[in-house]
Amino acid sequence: MDIFEAIKKRRSIRRYKNREIPGEILAKILDAGKSAPSAGNVHPEIFFVINEQEIKDKIASAALNQYFILEAPVVVVVCADVEKSELHYGTRGRELYCIQDTAAAIENMLLLAAALGIGSCWVGAYDEYKISEILNLPGSVRPLAIIPFGYPNE
Ligand SMILES: Cc1cc2nc3c(=O)[nH]c(=O)nc-3n(C[C@H](O)[C@H](O)[C@H](O)COP(=O)(O)O)c2cc1C
């Protein structure tokens, strides 16, 4: 699939098959995220890969009860190390670049997933405090998106 096709074919998928994503495929998707542009090449993005049903359960509840997340074999919580960006670029790094960098990484992952036949959905509606607590994040790391990945069942 070429890039234009992937862009046009990507849709938010909220039903997933009960089928694991092979490790090498997931690694490619994460690598696509890490290959995104980043202000000053700082790369503040951090990916938490979650397979455990119990943690997915907590995440779905913190995501305003969006229980479709539970169907996905893998859930990636995309975070930004806000202090890392701030260290390089001050307020602009903290308030803008770390969010733009992370968004670029997310879109890269969604597009590569679509090209590889894997469905995903950018989930942004959640209680940020609760997600930080579930993942035991330090204050400098903000969870900026939750992305369930799985083979589409719709
Ligand atoms: C910042 C952001 C937050 C979003 N949050 C959610 C969400 O919490 N739950 C959900 O089901 N979809 C969420 N979406 C997906 C949008 O609903 C979806 O992209 C939009 O309806 C367009 O559909 P498409 O992705 O299939 O083109 C979010 C998308 C973005 C970019």
Ligand as a Chemical Component Dictionary entry (heavy atoms), coordinates in Angstrom:
data_LIG
# 
_chem_comp.id                   LIG 
_chem_comp.type                 NON-POLYMER 
_chem_comp.pdbx_formal_charge   0 
_chem_comp.three_letter_code    LIG 
# 
loop_
_chem_comp_atom.comp_id 
_chem_comp_atom.atom_id 
_chem_comp_atom.alt_atom_id 
_chem_comp_atom.type_symbol 
_chem_comp_atom.charge 
_chem_comp_atom.model_Cartn_x 
_chem_comp_atom.model_Cartn_y 
_chem_comp_atom.model_Cartn_z 
_chem_comp_atom.pdbx_ordinal 
LIG C1  C1  C 0 -7.271  14.177 19.487 1  
LIG C2  C2  C 0 -8.251  13.074 19.160 2  
LIG C3  C3  C 0 -8.991  12.502 20.178 3  
LIG C4  C4  C 0 -9.890  11.471 19.894 4  
LIG N1  N1  N 0 -10.535 10.854 20.922 5  
LIG C5  C5  C 0 -11.337 9.803  20.672 6  
LIG C6  C6  C 0 -11.935 9.079  21.758 7  
LIG O1  O1  O 0 -11.742 9.379  22.932 8  
LIG N2  N2  N 0 -12.709 8.012  21.431 9  
LIG C7  C7  C 0 -12.941 7.595  20.153 10 
LIG O2  O2  O 0 -13.647 6.614  19.959 11 
LIG N3  N3  N 0 -12.391 8.269  19.111 12 
LIG C8  C8  C 0 -11.591 9.353  19.338 13 
LIG N4  N4  N 0 -10.971 9.998  18.296 14 
LIG C9  C9  C 0 -11.192 9.521  16.915 15 
LIG C10 C10 C 0 -12.141 10.454 16.148 16 
LIG O3  O3  O 0 -13.450 10.294 16.653 17 
LIG C11 C11 C 0 -12.064 10.109 14.645 18 
LIG O4  O4  O 0 -10.751 10.302 14.198 19 
LIG C12 C12 C 0 -13.013 10.949 13.823 20 
LIG O5  O5  O 0 -14.369 10.653 14.138 21 
LIG C13 C13 C 0 -12.819 10.732 12.313 22 
LIG O6  O6  O 0 -12.987 9.375  11.979 23 
LIG P1  P1  P 0 -11.813 8.536  11.277 24 
LIG O7  O7  O 0 -10.637 8.490  12.244 25 
LIG O8  O8  O 0 -12.378 7.179  11.027 26 
LIG O9  O9  O 0 -11.424 9.256  10.020 27 
LIG C14 C14 C 0 -10.084 11.036 18.549 28 
LIG C15 C15 C 0 -9.319  11.614 17.538 29 
LIG C16 C16 C 0 -8.402  12.599 17.828 30 
LIG C17 C17 C 0 -7.547  13.175 16.713 31 
# 
loop_
_chem_comp_bond.comp_id 
_chem_comp_bond.atom_id_1 
_chem_comp_bond.atom_id_2 
_chem_comp_bond.value_order 
_chem_comp_bond.pdbx_ordinal 
LIG C1  C2  SING 1  
LIG C2  C3  SING 2  
LIG C2  C16 DOUB 3  
LIG C3  C4  DOUB 4  
LIG C4  N1  SING 5  
LIG C4  C14 SING 6  
LIG N1  C5  DOUB 7  
LIG C5  C6  SING 8  
LIG C5  C8  SING 9  
LIG C6  O1  DOUB 10 
LIG C6  N2  SING 11 
LIG N2  C7  SING 12 
LIG C7  O2  DOUB 13 
LIG C7  N3  SING 14 
LIG N3  C8  DOUB 15 
LIG C8  N4  SING 16 
LIG N4  C9  SING 17 
LIG N4  C14 SING 18 
LIG C9  C10 SING 19 
LIG C10 O3  SING 20 
LIG C10 C11 SING 21 
LIG C11 O4  SING 22 
LIG C11 C12 SING 23 
LIG C12 O5  SING 24 
LIG C12 C13 SING 25 
LIG C13 O6  SING 26 
LIG O6  P1  SING 27 
LIG P1  O7  DOUB 28 
LIG P1  O8  SING 29 
LIG P1  O9  SING 30 
LIG C14 C15 DOUB 31 
LIG C15 C16 SING 32 
LIG C16 C17 SING 33 
# 
